[in-house]
Amino acid sequence: MPSPSSRVQEARDRVATRLRDLRSDAGLTGQQLAVLTGWQGSKVSRIQSGRSQPSDDDITTWCRACGAEEEAADLIAAARQAQQMYTEWRRVQRGGLRGVQQARQPLYERTKIMRVYSSSVIPGMLQTGAYAAALLSEIARFNRVPDDSAAAADARVERSRIIRRGGRRFPILVEEAALRRRIGGPDVMAEQLGYLLQAAALPSVTLGVIPAKAGPLWPLETFTIFDTQQVTVELLTAAVTITTPSEIAQYIAAHDALSEGAAQGPGALRLIAQAGSVLA
């Protein structure tokens, strides 16, 4: 599949291409458009090449100068959608991590089937408080944002209680490597792996562990599918939100393919127990 970042850029490029076409259709050069709008020529160049994200006012001004004001509303909507696809972690984490956990609560509440795949750490829905606090503290340190990891971990655990409610399903996949990556030290990991064994028995949870030696696909970016409405893909620097039906279908197909090669039931429990045995 194309990378999530490339999808975001493609959405931005579509807006830039349409603006460039409007200028061309109006018989204007870039410099002439700059004169009409009162901008520097370099701004016109950045916008029509996709190197600069235009504001709502920029799009309105551009369309007016090209005699295509009726195009402004659709282009503004497309530009906003492209912008919303990409959420930079440092920007939303400036005030700490607790708010980021709470912000997703409404999405979690309305989702009936939440498919999760995690390639590197235990999925957030199945994290203990200590594991979550250790992981979130590392994230805060790396991103140089306020470290409210204890409060953020409490919010994450509270949000995750949804897995114990009826009427929902959680097909969750995790790479075997995530079971062996030590977050927070041996005691924290031992508690976390013990909790995984308990969570796997919940009626709403289907837990699969993808063996390191027999993965059906290469490790992908961590992603969560909310019903068939939205996919959130987690990158190092940002979260990418995907809402295009054909792309959501690709992620569901990937989750299905990964599930086919995952150990489930007793096989998954055995891999979790093996990971815990090396902590002793």
ABEGO torsion letter per residue (X at the ends): XBBAAAAAAAAAAAAAAAAAAAAAAAGBBAAAAAAAAGBBAAAAAAAAAGABBBBAAAAAAAAAAAGAAAAAAAAAAAAAAAAAABBBAAAAAAAEAAAAAAAAAAAAAABABBBBBBAABBBAAABBAAAAAAAAAAAAAAAGBBBAAAAAAAAAAAAAAAAABBGBBBBBBBBAAAAABBBGEAAAAAAAAAAAAAAAABAABBBBBBBAAABABBBBBBBBBBEAABBBBBBAABBBBBABAAAAAAAAAAAAAAAAABBBEAAAAAAAAAAAAAAX
